[in-house]
C-alpha cells in the first residue's frame, strides 16, 4: 500500500480531526499481511522539504520513520509504533499510535518519546496540543522524555530539559543543567532544580501551573541573589504582584526562601507571597521620609498580605538605628514598629517631619481660612509602636533614655506614655504632635522628679507647648505648672521646702515668666511673697514670715538652666 506525497497538515487533519500547524510533505509505504482481524503492518513514513522549524525544530530535505503494527478491521482498531530505519536518518523521537472506531468515528491516542529534541520545538508542539506556554517564555536546550496525547483527555507526560537556558521577558537567561517537568492534565509541574543567573548566582526553583485556571504555585531558594535579579524575575511573570516592601528597595541581595501562590484567574484575594529572606545592603524609599533608608540587614518574613522585618539595622538620614517593623492590612493601625536610635537632635526630628508640614499658607488662604490639602501618604498613615532614643539633644539640654509609645494617625501623633532622664532626673508624661500645618504643634503634659538644683532636689508638674522642635526654644515655648523643691540653698539660707506656680510665654514682649503662690519653709516657718521683680536679667525674690525673711536673686534670660 502506498500513500502518495501529501501535505503534512492535510494528513493530520484527516487522521486526528485537527491541523497542528506542521508543514512539509509526507509519503508512506506499507505492507499488510494476515487475517482481517489481525493484519500485520510494516512500512516507512518519509518527511520531505522541512524548510521551516515547525517539524520538531528540525530542518532538512528528507527524514524517515519506520513503523509496524496491527489492524483489526472487524474490531475497527489500529495500533502502530515507529522503528528505526536501517538506511535513512531517523528523527529523534518514537511515536506510538492507537485508534478505536477506525471506520466510523476515529478516536486517536498518541504517545511521543523524545531523545534530545530541541526545546523550542517541544514548546511549540505542546502549545498545538493544548498546553500553551507564556508568550514571553524562551527555552533553549535539549529535551528527553515523553508525551501522551488523547482526543478524549488532556496531554500528559514527563520531560527532562538538559543543558538548558530559560528566560522570561527581561529576566534571565537562567542556566539549567537538568530540569524535570511533569505534564498532568492541565497542570505543569517543575521539580526542584538549581539554576544559575547571568551574574553567576545560584537559586533553587520549583513550581506548578495550571493552564485552564491559570493558578500558579512556585518557590525559590537562594544563598545569595541580587535584589535586582529577583525583582526582574518577578516582574516578568504575568499576574504576579511585586514583593511587598522590597518593591521600594534597590541594590543589595537576599538569602532565604520564598513561595508565591495564585488562585484562579481574576481572584486577587488568592494571590499571596510567603517565606523568609535575609535582606542586606539595600536602599529603600519610605513614603513621607525626606531621606531613603539604608538597610544594612533585616530578617524579612511574608505571610499573605502581611509582612515583618526583624533584627533590622541601618542608617536613616542622620540616625543609626536598630529595630523591627511589620504590616498587617486588617489591623486598625496596619503599621507597627519598634525603633531604637543611638542619638538624635530636635533639629533632626524637625527635618524628618518636614514633608508632613505644608509650609506657610498664602494671604488669601489665611483670609478665607482655607485648609491646605494633606498629602495622601499622611492621610493614610496609621501606625503604632515604640521609639527609643539613647541621647536626645534639644538645643542646649540633653535627655537620655528617651522612650515613647507612639500612635500615629494622619496628621496627629499621640504619645500617651513618654519617659526620659534629664540630668539624671526622671521625666514622665504624655505628649501630642500635630502635623499638616506650617509648623509642628507639640504639647507635653508631665512631671519632672528629683532634678538636682542648688544642693537639693526639685519636682515639677508642667504643661509645655512649642511649634519648634529644633530650637532655640525661649521665644517659641509656652509653659505653665507647679514647682516644688527640697533642701535647696537660696540667698545663702538653707530652705527645707519651697513651692511656686509659674507661667512662661516666650512670645510675650515683656514679663515672659510669671511666678505666683510663692512659699518657702525656713527654720520651720513658712514664708510668703509676691511675684518677683525682673531687673538686669535677674529675678529678685523677697519672702517674709512672722519671724524670718528671705531675699535672693536668680539669673533669668541667659544660658542657665534656671530659665
C-alpha positions as CSV (number, residue, x, y, z in Angstrom):
1,X,0.0,0.0,0.0
2,X,1.3,3.4,-1.0
3,X,0.3,6.8,0.3
4,X,1.3,9.4,-2.3
5,X,3.2,12.5,-1.3
6,X,0.8,14.9,0.5
7,X,0.9,17.9,2.8
8,X,1.5,17.0,6.4
9,X,-1.3,19.3,7.7
10,X,-3.8,17.6,5.4
11,X,-2.9,14.2,6.6
12,X,-3.1,15.2,10.3
13,X,-6.5,16.8,9.8
14,X,-7.8,13.6,8.2
15,X,-6.4,11.4,10.9
16,X,-6.9,13.5,14.1
17,X,-9.5,15.9,13.1
18,X,-7.3,19.0,13.7
19,X,-4.4,20.8,11.9
20,X,-1.4,21.0,14.2
21,X,0.3,23.6,12.0
22,X,3.1,21.3,10.9
23,X,4.5,22.0,7.5
24,X,6.3,19.8,4.9
25,X,5.4,16.8,2.7
26,X,4.8,13.3,3.8
27,X,4.5,9.9,2.0
28,X,4.3,6.4,3.2
29,X,4.7,2.8,2.1
30,X,3.2,-0.2,3.9
31,X,2.7,-3.9,3.6
32,X,-0.2,-5.8,5.1
33,X,-0.2,-9.4,6.0
34,X,-2.5,-11.7,7.9
35,X,-6.2,-12.2,8.6
36,X,-8.6,-9.2,8.6
37,X,-8.9,-9.2,12.4
38,X,-5.1,-9.2,12.8
39,X,-3.4,-7.5,9.9
40,X,0.3,-7.0,10.4
41,X,1.5,-3.7,9.1
42,X,5.1,-2.7,8.2
43,X,6.3,0.3,6.4
44,X,8.1,3.7,6.2
45,X,7.0,7.3,6.5
46,X,9.1,9.8,4.8
47,X,9.1,13.5,5.6
48,X,10.4,15.9,2.9
49,X,11.2,19.5,2.4
50,X,11.1,20.5,6.0
51,X,12.4,24.0,5.3
52,X,10.8,25.6,8.4
53,X,11.4,24.7,12.1
54,X,7.9,23.6,12.6
55,X,8.5,19.9,12.5
56,X,10.1,19.5,16.0
57,X,12.5,22.2,15.2
58,X,14.4,20.2,12.6
59,X,15.5,21.3,9.1
60,X,16.4,19.1,6.2
61,X,15.4,17.7,2.9
62,X,14.4,14.2,4.0
63,X,13.7,12.3,7.2
64,X,12.4,8.8,7.6
65,X,10.4,6.8,10.2
66,X,9.9,3.1,10.0
67,X,6.8,1.7,11.6
68,X,4.9,-1.5,12.3
69,X,1.7,-2.5,14.0
70,X,-1.6,-4.5,13.9
71,X,-5.0,-3.6,12.5
72,X,-8.3,-5.3,13.4
73,X,-10.8,-4.4,10.7
74,X,-13.7,-6.2,12.4
75,X,-13.0,-4.5,15.7
76,X,-12.1,-1.2,14.0
77,X,-8.8,-0.8,16.0
78,X,-5.3,0.1,14.9
79,X,-2.0,0.1,16.8
80,X,1.3,1.1,15.3
81,X,4.7,2.3,16.5
82,X,7.8,3.6,14.9
83,X,11.0,1.6,14.4
84,X,14.4,3.0,13.3
85,X,15.1,2.6,9.6
86,X,18.3,0.9,8.6
87,X,19.4,3.0,5.7
88,X,18.0,6.5,6.4
89,X,18.5,9.2,9.1
90,X,15.8,8.8,11.8
91,X,14.0,11.5,13.6
92,X,15.0,11.8,17.3
93,X,11.6,10.6,18.6
94,X,9.5,7.5,18.9
95,X,5.8,7.5,18.1
96,X,3.0,5.1,19.2
97,X,-0.5,5.5,17.8
98,X,-3.7,3.7,18.7
99,X,-7.1,4.2,17.2
100,X,-10.6,2.9,18.1
101,X,-13.7,3.1,15.9
102,X,-11.4,3.4,13.0
103,X,-14.0,3.3,10.2
104,X,-16.9,5.1,12.0
105,X,-15.7,7.8,14.4
106,X,-11.9,7.5,14.9
107,X,-10.6,8.1,18.4
108,X,-6.9,8.5,18.4
109,X,-4.3,8.1,21.2
110,X,-0.7,9.1,20.6
111,X,2.5,8.6,22.6
112,X,5.6,10.6,21.8
113,X,9.1,9.8,23.2
114,X,11.8,12.4,22.6
115,X,15.6,11.9,22.5
116,X,17.4,15.3,22.7
117,X,14.7,17.2,20.9
118,X,15.2,20.9,20.6
119,X,13.4,22.6,23.5
120,X,11.8,25.4,21.4
121,X,10.2,22.8,19.1
122,X,8.7,21.0,22.0
123,X,7.2,24.2,23.4
124,X,5.6,24.9,20.1
125,X,4.4,21.3,19.8
126,X,2.9,21.3,23.3
127,X,1.1,24.6,22.5
128,X,-0.5,23.0,19.5
129,X,-1.6,20.1,21.7
130,X,-3.4,22.4,24.1
131,X,-0.7,23.3,26.7
132,X,0.3,26.8,25.8
133,X,3.4,28.4,27.4
134,X,3.6,32.0,28.5
135,X,4.3,34.2,25.4
136,X,7.5,35.7,27.0
137,X,8.9,32.3,27.8
138,X,12.0,31.3,25.9
139,X,13.8,27.9,26.4
140,X,17.0,26.6,24.8
141,X,18.5,23.1,25.2
142,X,17.7,19.5,24.5
143,X,14.6,17.6,25.8
144,X,14.4,13.9,26.7
145,X,11.1,12.4,27.8
146,X,7.5,11.6,26.6
147,X,4.1,13.0,26.0
148,X,0.8,11.1,26.0
149,X,-1.9,12.7,23.9
150,X,-5.6,11.6,23.5
151,X,-8.6,13.2,21.9
152,X,-10.6,12.3,25.0
153,X,-8.2,13.7,27.7
154,X,-5.6,16.4,28.3
155,X,-2.0,16.0,27.5
156,X,0.2,14.1,30.0
157,X,3.9,13.5,30.1
158,X,7.3,13.7,31.7
159,X,10.2,15.6,30.1
160,X,13.7,16.5,31.1
161,X,15.5,19.6,29.9
162,X,19.3,19.2,29.6
163,X,21.9,22.0,29.3
164,X,19.1,24.5,29.1
165,X,18.7,28.2,29.2
166,X,15.4,29.8,30.3
167,X,14.4,33.4,30.0
168,X,11.1,35.2,30.7
169,X,10.9,38.7,29.2
170,X,13.8,40.7,30.6
171,X,14.6,38.1,33.3
172,X,17.4,35.6,32.6
173,X,18.7,33.7,31.0
174,X,18.9,31.1,33.7
175,X,21.3,28.2,33.1
176,X,20.0,24.8,34.0
177,X,21.9,21.6,33.9
178,X,18.9,19.3,34.2
179,X,15.2,20.0,34.9
180,X,12.3,17.6,35.3
181,X,8.9,18.8,34.1
182,X,5.7,16.8,34.6
183,X,2.6,17.3,32.5
184,X,-0.7,16.1,34.1
185,X,-3.9,17.2,32.6
186,X,-3.9,21.0,32.6
187,X,-1.1,21.0,35.2
188,X,2.6,21.6,34.5
189,X,4.9,20.9,37.4
190,X,8.6,21.8,37.7
191,X,10.5,19.6,40.1
192,X,13.1,21.4,42.3
193,X,16.1,22.4,40.2
194,X,19.2,24.5,40.6
195,X,19.6,27.4,38.2
196,X,22.4,29.9,37.6
197,X,21.8,33.5,36.8
198,X,23.6,35.6,34.3
199,X,25.7,37.1,37.1
200,X,26.8,33.6,38.3
201,X,24.5,33.4,41.4
202,X,22.6,30.2,42.1
203,X,19.0,29.6,43.2
204,X,16.7,26.6,43.5
205,X,13.3,26.9,42.0
206,X,10.2,24.7,41.7
207,X,6.6,25.3,40.7
208,X,3.2,24.3,39.4
209,X,1.0,26.0,36.8
210,X,-2.5,25.1,35.6
211,X,-3.3,26.2,32.1
212,X,-7.1,26.2,32.4
213,X,-7.5,28.2,35.6
214,X,-4.0,30.0,35.5
215,X,-3.4,29.0,39.1
216,X,0.3,29.2,40.0
217,X,2.4,27.9,42.8
218,X,6.2,28.4,42.7
219,X,9.1,28.7,45.1
220,X,12.6,29.9,45.1
221,X,15.5,29.3,47.5
222,X,18.8,31.1,47.3
223,X,22.0,31.6,49.3
224,X,22.8,34.9,47.7
225,X,20.8,36.6,45.0
226,X,21.0,40.3,43.9
227,X,17.7,42.0,44.7
228,X,17.7,43.5,41.1
229,X,17.6,40.0,39.6
230,X,14.8,38.8,42.0
231,X,12.7,41.9,41.1
232,X,13.3,41.5,37.4
233,X,12.3,37.8,37.6
234,X,9.1,38.6,39.5
235,X,8.1,41.5,37.2
236,X,8.4,39.2,34.2
237,X,5.7,36.8,35.5
238,X,2.3,38.0,34.3
239,X,-0.2,38.5,37.0
240,X,2.4,38.1,39.8
241,X,2.5,41.2,42.1
242,X,5.7,42.7,43.3
243,X,7.1,41.5,46.6
244,X,5.8,43.9,49.4
245,X,8.4,46.2,50.9
246,X,11.2,45.1,48.6
247,X,9.5,46.7,45.6
248,X,10.6,50.1,47.2
249,X,14.2,49.0,47.6
250,X,17.2,49.0,45.3
251,X,20.6,47.3,45.4
252,X,21.7,44.7,47.9
253,X,21.0,41.0,48.0
254,X,18.7,38.4,49.6
255,X,19.1,34.9,51.1
256,X,16.4,32.5,52.0
257,X,13.2,31.0,50.6
258,X,10.0,32.5,49.0
259,X,6.8,31.0,47.8
260,X,4.0,32.5,45.7
261,X,0.5,31.1,45.3
262,X,-2.1,32.5,42.9
263,X,-5.7,31.3,42.8
264,X,-7.9,31.1,39.7
265,X,-7.6,33.9,37.2
266,X,-9.1,37.2,38.4
267,X,-9.1,36.1,42.1
268,X,-6.7,38.7,43.5
269,X,-7.5,37.6,47.1
270,X,-5.8,34.3,46.5
271,X,-2.5,35.8,45.3
272,X,-0.1,35.7,48.2
273,X,3.6,35.7,49.0
274,X,5.1,33.8,51.9
275,X,8.6,33.0,53.1
276,X,11.6,34.4,54.8
277,X,14.6,36.3,53.5
278,X,17.7,37.9,55.0
279,X,17.9,41.3,53.2
280,X,21.3,43.0,53.1
281,X,22.8,46.3,52.0
282,X,19.7,47.9,50.4
283,X,18.4,51.4,49.9
284,X,14.7,51.7,50.5
285,X,12.3,54.6,49.9
286,X,9.7,55.4,52.6
287,X,6.6,57.5,51.9
288,X,6.9,60.8,53.6
289,X,10.5,60.5,54.6
290,X,13.0,63.1,53.3
291,X,15.8,60.6,53.1
292,X,16.0,57.0,52.0
293,X,16.5,54.2,54.5
294,X,19.9,52.5,54.1
295,X,19.3,49.0,55.3
296,X,22.3,47.0,56.4
297,X,20.4,43.9,57.2
298,X,16.9,42.7,58.2
299,X,15.2,39.3,58.7
300,X,12.1,39.7,56.4
301,X,9.0,37.5,56.7
302,X,5.9,37.4,54.5
303,X,2.6,35.7,55.1
304,X,-0.3,36.6,52.8
305,X,-0.7,40.3,52.7
306,X,1.3,40.8,55.9
307,X,5.0,41.2,56.4
308,X,7.5,41.8,59.1
309,X,11.2,42.9,59.3
310,X,13.0,41.9,62.5
311,X,16.6,42.5,63.7
312,X,16.9,45.4,61.3
313,X,20.0,47.6,61.4
314,X,20.9,50.5,59.2
315,X,21.1,54.3,58.8
316,X,18.2,56.6,58.2
317,X,19.3,60.1,57.4
318,X,21.4,61.2,60.3
319,X,20.4,58.3,62.5
320,X,21.8,54.9,63.1
321,X,19.0,52.6,64.1
322,X,18.1,49.1,65.1
323,X,14.6,47.6,65.4
324,X,11.7,45.9,63.7
325,X,8.6,46.8,61.7
326,X,5.5,45.0,60.4
327,X,2.4,45.5,58.3
328,X,-1.0,43.8,58.8
329,X,-3.6,45.3,56.4
330,X,-6.6,44.3,58.5
331,X,-5.4,45.9,61.8
332,X,-6.8,49.3,62.8
333,X,-3.3,50.6,62.6
334,X,-1.6,48.4,59.9
335,X,1.9,49.6,60.6
336,X,3.8,48.5,63.8
337,X,7.3,49.4,64.7
338,X,9.9,49.3,67.4
339,X,12.9,51.5,66.7
340,X,16.0,52.4,68.7
341,X,18.2,55.4,67.7
342,X,21.7,55.9,69.2
343,X,21.2,59.6,69.3
344,X,19.1,62.4,67.7
345,X,18.5,66.1,67.9
346,X,15.4,68.2,67.9
347,X,16.6,69.8,64.6
348,X,16.9,66.3,63.1
349,X,13.4,65.3,64.2
350,X,12.1,68.5,62.7
351,X,13.8,67.8,59.4
352,X,12.4,64.2,59.4
353,X,8.9,65.6,59.8
354,X,9.3,68.4,57.3
355,X,7.4,66.5,54.4
356,X,4.4,66.4,56.8
357,X,4.5,70.2,57.2
358,X,2.7,72.1,54.4
359,X,4.6,75.4,54.6
360,X,3.3,78.9,55.1
361,X,-0.2,79.4,53.6
362,X,-0.8,82.4,51.3
363,X,-2.6,85.5,52.5
364,X,-5.7,84.5,50.5
365,X,-5.7,81.1,52.2
366,X,-5.4,82.6,55.6
367,X,-8.1,85.3,54.8
368,X,-10.6,82.7,53.6
369,X,-9.5,80.2,56.3
370,X,-8.9,77.5,53.7
371,X,-7.3,74.4,54.9
372,X,-4.3,73.1,53.0
373,X,-4.6,69.7,51.4
374,X,-2.9,67.0,53.5
375,X,-0.8,64.6,51.3
376,X,-2.3,61.2,50.6
377,X,0.6,59.3,52.3
378,X,0.0,61.4,55.5
379,X,-3.8,60.8,55.4
380,X,-3.3,57.1,55.1
381,X,-0.6,56.8,57.8
382,X,-1.9,54.7,60.7
383,X,1.0,53.3,62.8
384,X,1.8,52.4,66.4
385,X,5.0,51.4,68.1
386,X,7.8,52.2,70.5
387,X,10.6,54.8,69.7
388,X,13.7,54.8,71.9
389,X,16.5,57.4,71.7
390,X,19.7,56.9,73.7
391,X,20.6,60.6,73.6
392,X,18.2,63.4,72.5
393,X,19.7,66.8,72.2
394,X,17.2,69.6,72.5
395,X,19.1,72.9,71.9
396,X,21.3,73.1,75.0
397,X,19.5,70.4,77.0
398,X,20.2,66.7,76.8
399,X,17.7,64.0,77.5
400,X,18.8,60.3,77.8
401,X,16.9,57.1,77.6
402,X,14.1,58.8,75.8
403,X,11.2,56.4,75.2
404,X,7.7,56.9,73.9
405,X,4.8,54.8,72.9
406,X,3.5,56.3,69.7
407,X,0.1,56.3,67.9
408,X,0.3,58.0,64.5
409,X,-3.0,58.6,62.7
410,X,-2.9,61.0,59.8
411,X,-1.6,64.4,60.9
412,X,-1.8,63.6,64.6
413,X,0.9,61.8,66.6
414,X,-0.1,60.8,70.2
415,X,2.4,59.7,72.8
416,X,0.4,58.5,75.8
417,X,3.5,57.1,77.5
418,X,6.7,59.1,77.5
419,X,9.7,58.9,79.7
420,X,13.3,60.1,79.8
421,X,16.0,61.3,82.1
422,X,17.1,65.0,82.3
423,X,20.3,65.5,84.2
424,X,19.5,62.1,85.8
425,X,16.1,63.3,86.9
426,X,13.2,61.1,85.7
427,X,10.8,62.8,83.2
428,X,7.4,61.2,82.6
429,X,4.2,62.2,80.9
430,X,2.3,62.2,77.7
431,X,2.6,64.3,74.5
432,X,1.0,65.0,71.2
433,X,2.3,66.4,68.0
434,X,0.1,67.9,65.3
435,X,1.4,68.0,61.7
436,X,-0.1,69.2,58.5
437,X,0.4,72.9,59.2
438,X,3.1,75.4,58.6
439,X,4.9,74.2,61.8
440,X,4.5,71.3,64.2
441,X,2.4,71.8,67.3
442,X,3.9,69.9,70.2
443,X,2.1,69.6,73.6
444,X,3.7,67.9,76.6
445,X,1.9,67.2,79.9
446,X,4.1,65.6,82.5
447,X,6.3,65.7,85.5
448,X,10.0,66.0,86.5
449,X,11.1,64.4,89.7
450,X,14.3,64.9,91.7
451,X,16.0,67.4,89.5
452,X,19.3,68.4,91.2
453,X,19.4,72.1,91.8
454,X,21.3,74.3,94.3
455,X,22.3,71.4,96.5
456,X,18.7,70.0,96.7
457,X,16.0,68.4,94.6
458,X,13.2,70.0,92.5
459,X,10.0,68.5,91.3
460,X,7.6,70.0,88.7
461,X,4.3,69.3,87.2
462,X,4.0,71.2,83.9
463,X,2.3,71.7,80.6
464,X,4.6,72.7,77.7
465,X,3.7,73.8,74.2
466,X,6.0,74.7,71.3
467,X,6.0,75.0,67.5
468,X,9.7,74.5,67.2
469,X,11.4,71.1,67.6
470,X,14.9,72.2,66.8
471,X,15.5,75.2,69.0
472,X,16.3,77.8,70.0
473,X,13.3,77.5,72.3
474,X,12.9,80.5,74.6
475,X,10.9,82.5,72.0
476,X,8.8,79.5,70.9
477,X,7.8,77.9,74.2
478,X,4.8,78.3,76.4
479,X,4.8,76.5,79.7
480,X,2.8,76.6,82.9
481,X,2.7,74.5,86.0
482,X,3.8,73.9,89.6
483,X,7.3,73.6,91.0
484,X,8.5,72.4,94.4
485,X,11.9,72.0,95.9
486,X,13.6,70.3,98.9
487,X,16.7,71.3,100.8
488,X,17.9,73.9,98.4
489,X,20.1,76.9,99.1
490,X,18.5,80.3,98.3
491,X,20.1,83.6,99.3
492,X,22.7,81.8,101.4
493,X,20.0,80.2,103.6
494,X,19.0,76.6,103.6
495,X,15.4,76.2,102.5
496,X,13.8,73.0,103.6
497,X,10.8,73.3,101.3
498,X,9.7,75.8,98.6
499,X,7.0,75.9,96.0
500,X,5.7,78.2,93.3
501,X,3.3,78.4,90.3
502,X,4.7,79.5,87.0
503,X,3.5,80.7,83.6
504,X,6.0,81.3,80.8
505,X,5.3,82.6,77.3
506,X,8.3,83.3,75.1
507,X,6.2,85.3,72.7
508,X,5.3,87.9,75.4
509,X,7.2,91.1,74.7
510,X,7.7,91.7,78.5
511,X,7.3,89.6,81.6
512,X,7.7,86.3,79.8
513,X,7.9,84.5,83.1
514,X,5.3,85.0,85.8
515,X,5.5,83.4,89.2
516,X,2.8,83.2,91.8
517,X,1.9,81.3,95.0
518,X,5.4,81.6,96.3
519,X,6.1,79.8,99.6
520,X,9.3,78.6,101.3
521,X,9.9,76.9,104.6
522,X,12.9,78.3,106.5
523,X,13.6,77.4,110.1
524,X,10.3,75.7,110.5
525,X,8.4,78.8,109.4
526,X,6.5,79.2,106.1
527,X,7.4,82.4,104.2
528,X,5.3,84.0,101.5
529,X,5.9,86.6,98.9
530,X,4.7,88.4,95.7
531,X,5.8,87.7,92.2
532,X,9.5,88.5,91.8
533,X,10.6,91.7,90.0
534,X,12.8,91.4,86.9
535,X,15.8,93.7,86.5
536,X,19.1,93.4,84.6
537,X,18.5,89.8,83.6
538,X,17.7,88.8,87.1
539,X,14.7,87.8,89.1
540,X,14.6,89.4,92.6
541,X,12.6,87.4,95.3
542,X,11.5,88.7,98.7
543,X,9.6,86.4,101.0
544,X,8.7,87.1,104.6
545,X,7.1,85.4,107.7
546,X,6.3,86.3,111.3
547,X,9.9,85.8,112.4
548,X,12.0,85.3,109.2
549,X,12.5,86.8,105.8
550,X,14.3,85.6,102.7
551,X,15.8,87.6,99.9
552,X,17.6,86.1,96.8
553,X,18.2,86.6,93.1
554,X,18.2,84.1,90.3
555,X,19.5,84.8,86.8
556,X,16.9,84.8,84.0
557,X,17.4,85.0,80.3
558,X,20.9,83.7,80.0
559,X,22.1,80.2,79.2
560,X,21.5,79.0,82.7
561,X,19.1,76.1,83.4
562,X,17.4,78.5,85.9
563,X,15.3,79.7,83.0
